[in-house]
């Protein structure tokens, strides 16, 4: 777990080497072994200096979150554990002999905090390594000195963005920021670390904050510090809407800690850290953003006993924005891609999309011209279905029209081997119905990508009624190959993501029809934690597309189709007013070429605003609860099987607030029983769409929750 040795020159090596883990992590056992090695080195008079490093490819990835969550159940004990860790790191700083962190690879969170406690940080020049304090991204804060040492070391104005935004940088960027002191070739790391210990380190082992007269230049009681914290608090509030307690705790840690000595600052940090671990927001985020996404990426729901599919060549039908994005993702993973459209010009335009993205990467020095040309060489732009021969998988991304999709399905399958998979990228049309055009429906599946594909990490895999286990497993292998996160759902109109996402937009439009002020609707959406308000989102999606989907659904369902309060709004905007969304420069918002978007001034003329407006918290509740109650229906109907997939899909697919943990975790956060009661009240006041399904009522009666405590 921790290897300890001393060489003939009196240099001790403390080497992290957890045999039972792919990466070194900080937990009770590893920290006990590390503590023992540290004090052994400090107490041994023959030891002149200490190298802290790793026997693995990476340094230390951070805390074991399972262990952390268990320990945090007892707040008093968690605080004592935090104090003990802070003491260990302070004893390293005050050891009277130098410690150097030889950072051979990724050092994140607690791993980097070990480095901060050392007297020098020397990193191997490994461009794949990441260094940083990413705790804020899962609702926590650095709890082993990160909020106190980094600002003292590089300044508050540099440190705060690194901590608040969970930035992870490569070693070169870390050197430029002052997060590491030296960069050396990987083969020279230990040689240079030892040389520093034997020479400069013999007099350079007193931290600046332990030297007489040290002052934090950007503390809040300095002119520059006052500016940093004043602006920082305003920006933080605007960005988080007060929904993330850990962000405010981080600001408080740094603000208060920089006004006192390091030891008092560390106590302040420990108290805020433990408070953070007790919050439902942190538990929601850790569960969904760390554990559940991790399980999805490991293909936890992949059918067993199906050999892993190795992909070499894929086809993409339709070179529009979605098809072009899929071609970029597949070629980025080293796959040969046949990008097919009805005209050569359209196909070449789709390939040019990848060229444009790669040009930006070349400019940002994230790739080379040679690698750009190599990737472009993997994409064949064509109009010939003959070029699909040899494809392991073909993904259809054509216009949302059943007839067109049926036509391209038949043409493509005529060129494919019997074992090849055919997938549709449709976002709403049931896969089982589309598979009727296929001669082998067992090999037919849905792969719903999100726009823009190059940025959106989620793929919703839709299993049709005849889709085989083998096809599902192989489709999941493809999603992993292109480095996306898969969730698996069963076939249904709108599947899971489109169906639940639509409720947010629909509720906003319904409120507009009821006379709620547009600004109230939009601000409530952002205050709820959504990326944008429902009206802005409708503009982004396209009112015209939404109207067309409604028309297709009405045609498909006939008498079973149920209208809702949003339909007259859509109809008026598209058919009467010709305001079809952002792409046309006019929807619920105006989009001037030379300025920022703003709500259309005449909205009130067409959708009159009532004199008495609802409380904003009630508006927030409607926008959030409608998504969770629809998710519960999806679970009851077996559209989605795994609650983890539901949470991951809601956060990664359409931006459901991470602090709520996803649409399912939100129900648990409220409590199933009170959630049901509040939904009943909403149903009475606003309509049956809020009525909780039997699944929730039964859980409420039995005192159950979706996740174990």
C-alpha positions, 0 to 999 in steps of 0.5 A: 500500500505504501512502500518505504525505503532509505538509500545510502544518501539518507533520502527516504522514499514514501511510495504510494502503491495500492495493489488492490486499486487501479489508482491510488486513493486516500482512505482509512487504510492508505492514510494510516500507512502513509502517516506511519511512513511520514512519522518514521521518516521525520523521527529518523535522524539519518533521514535528510529528506523525503520523496513522496511519489507513486509506483503507479502511472498516476500519483494519487487520485484523491479521496475514496468517496465511499469511505468519505461518505460513510465517515461523514455520517457521524459529523463529530467523528468526521471533524476529528478525522479532518483535524487529524489529517490537517495535523499530519500535513502540518507535521510534514510542513514543520518536520525540520527536514525537506519533503518533495512531491515527485508528481509522476502523473495525475494528482487530484483533490487530496492527492494534490493536497499531499503535494501542497503540504510538501516543501517542493513540487516537481512534476514529470512533463506528462501532457496526459497528467492532470493536476487540480482540486476538482472537489467542487464539481461533486458538491464538496470543497478541498478538505485537506488544506487546499483552500488555505495553501493554494491561495497563499502559494499562488494568490487568491485571484488565481486560486479561487477560479481553480477551486470554484471551477474544479479546473484540472490542468496539465503539468505545463499549465500548472507550472505557469500558474505556480501550482508546481515548482519544476517540470522535468522529463519523466525519466529524470523525476526522481533524480531531480527530486533527490538532488533538490533534497540534498542541496536546496532543500536542506535550507528550503524547508520552511513554508512562506506562511511559517516565516516571520512577517508573511502576509497574504497579498490578496487577503480581504483586508487589502484593496486588491483582496476586497475587489476580488471577493466583492466581484467574486461573490457577485459572479458566484451568486449569478452563476449558482443562484445560491443552489450550491452550498459548497461554493459559498463554503469555498468562498468563506474558507478562503475569505476567513482563512486568509485573515488568520494564521495557517493553523486557524485557517485549516480549522476553518476549512475542516469545519466547512468541509464537514458541513459540506459532507452533511449537505443533501446537495453534496450527497446527490452530486457524489452519487450521480456525478461520480458513482452513477456516471462511473457505473454507466461508463463501465457499462454496468447494465450491459447484457452478460456473456456477449463478446465485446465488439471491436469496431473499425468502420461505421456508416452515418446516413445524413450529413446534417449537424447531427450526422456530421457530429456523429462522424466527428465523434467516431473519427476521433475514436480512430474509426473509419466513417462513411458519411453519406448524403443525397448530394456530394455537396451535402456530404462534403459539407458534413465532413467540413464540420469535422475540419472546422472543429479540428482547426479550432483544436489546432489553433488551441494547440490541442492537436497537430496539423498531421493528426488533423489530416489523419482524422479527416482521412478517416471520413469518406464523404459519399452519395453511394450506398455501396460504400457502406459495405464492411460497416460494423454499424450504420447510424441513420441521422436523416430528417424526422420523417418515417418514410425517409427513414424507412427508405434509407434503412432498406438501402443501407441494409442491402449493403450490410453483412447480416451481423451488422447493426442498424441504429436510428438517431431519432429523438422521438419516433418509436424504434419498434415502429422504425424497425418495421422497415428493417429486414432484421429487427433484432439488429435494429436499435436507437442511438439518440445523440445530443446536439452538439455531438462534439460537446454533449457526452450522453447517448441514449440507447433505445431498445426496440421490442425485437432488439436482441441482447447481443445488439444492445451489448454491441451498441453499448460497446460502440458508445464506450468506444467513442468515449460517450456515456450510455444510458439504456431505455426501452422503446416509447414515444419520446423515449426517456430524455425527450419525453421528460425534457419536454415537460420543462419546456411545456410547463413554461409555455403553459404558464405563459398561456396562464398569464405568468410574466415571461420574465418570471418564468425565465428567471424561475427556470434559472433559479431552479438550477436549469441552464436556461429558462423554458422559453429560451430553451424552446427557441433553441430547440425550434418552435417549428420543430416542436410544432411539427413533432406535435402534429406527427404525434397527433396523426400517430395517436389519433383519438388517443392524443391529448392536447395541453396548455402549451399547444395554443402558444406553439400554434400561435407562435408558428402559424400566426406570428411566424416566430419559429425560434432562434434559427430564424432570429425571432421566437419568444426572444429577439436575436439582434445581430449586434447585441444580446438576445432579449424577450420579445417586447410584444409577447404581452400583447399576444399572451396577456400577463395577469395583474397578480403573479405567482410566488417565484418559489411556486413557479420553480416547484412546478418546473422541477416537479413536473420533470420528476413526476414524469420520470416516475411514470417512465419508471412505472412504465419500464421505459427506464429500468435503472434509477441511476440511468434516469439521474445520469440522463437528466443531468447529462442530457438536458441539464437538470440541476446537478445539485438536485442529483437528477430527476429521481434523486430530487424525489428522494431529496424532498422525500417520497411521501411529501413529494406525493402530497405536494404533487397532489396539491399541484394536480388539484390546482394546475391539472392532472399532469402532476398526479403521482403514479401508483409507483410513488403512492405505493412507495410513500405508503411503504416508507420507501425511497429510490436510493438506500440511505 
